[in-house]
């Protein structure tokens, strides 16, 4: 799957490969972005009791440039990735609750 994302208003492209799957409860995606950046995303669903479902989400990002790239990424991204993850989960929650 190919995806276009934006970071601080600058678009970039990521190519995702579904690397592992145990349908319908687990998926692991590996992403390759610009300048040899990499990402790993995991989704896991499990029973949470009383008809509820627990959703676990892991997102690991490896910027290009080794240690210097990690420092630069923190300066550029700041807290944006956590804000974006929380906003995305809030939208997902609204969609799921709307269908119930």
C-alpha positions in Angstrom: 0.0 0.0 0.0 1.3 3.5 -0.8 0.4 6.4 1.5 1.0 10.1 1.4 1.5 11.7 4.8 2.3 15.3 5.9 4.7 16.4 8.6 4.6 20.1 9.5 2.8 20.7 6.2 5.4 18.9 4.0 4.0 15.8 2.2 6.1 12.6 1.9 5.3 9.1 0.6 5.6 5.8 2.5 5.3 2.3 0.9 3.8 -0.2 3.3 4.1 -4.0 3.2 1.8 -6.3 5.2 4.6 -8.3 6.7 2.7 -10.5 9.1 -1.0 -11.2 9.7 -3.1 -13.4 12.0 -6.6 -12.4 10.8 -8.7 -11.0 12.3 -6.6 -10.2 15.4 -3.1 -9.1 14.4 -1.3 -7.3 11.6 2.2 -6.0 11.3 3.0 -3.4 8.6 6.6 -2.4 7.5 7.0 1.0 5.9 9.7 2.5 3.8 9.8 6.3 3.5 12.1 8.9 2.1 15.9 8.9 2.6 15.8 5.3 3.9 13.5 6.0 6.8 11.6 3.0 8.1 8.5 2.4 10.2 6.8 -0.5 11.8 3.2 -0.6 12.8 1.4 -3.3 14.7 -2.4 -3.7 15.3 -3.7 -6.3 17.8 -7.3 -7.0 18.8 -8.2 -9.0 21.9 -11.3 -9.6 24.0 -11.6 -7.2 26.9 -14.7 -8.8 28.6 -18.4 -7.9 28.5 -18.5 -7.8 24.7 -15.7 -5.2 24.6 -12.6 -5.3 22.3 -9.1 -4.1 23.3 -7.2 -2.4 20.5 -3.4 -2.2 20.8 -1.4 0.0 18.5 2.4 0.2 18.2 4.2 2.6 15.9 8.0 2.6 15.7 9.8 5.0 13.4 13.5 4.9 12.4 14.6 8.2 10.8 17.5 8.3 8.4 20.9 9.4 9.6 21.6 7.3 12.7 21.9 9.1 16.0 22.0 12.5 14.4 18.7 11.6 12.6 17.1 10.6 15.8 18.0 14.0 17.4 16.9 15.9 14.4 13.6 14.0 14.2 12.8 15.0 17.8 13.4 18.6 17.0 11.3 18.5 13.8 8.4 16.3 15.1 8.3 17.3 18.7 5.1 16.1 20.3 3.2 16.0 17.0 3.3 12.2 16.6 1.6 11.6 20.0 -1.0 14.3 19.3 -1.7 12.7 15.9 -2.0 9.2 17.3 -4.4 10.4 20.0 -6.5 12.3 17.4 -6.5 9.3 15.1 -7.7 7.0 18.0 -10.4 9.5 19.0 -11.7 9.5 15.4 -11.7 5.7 15.3 -13.5 5.6 18.6 -16.2 8.0 17.3 -16.7 5.8 14.2 -17.0 2.7 16.2 -19.4 4.2 18.7 -21.6 5.7 16.0 -22.2 2.2 14.5 -23.4 0.8 17.8 
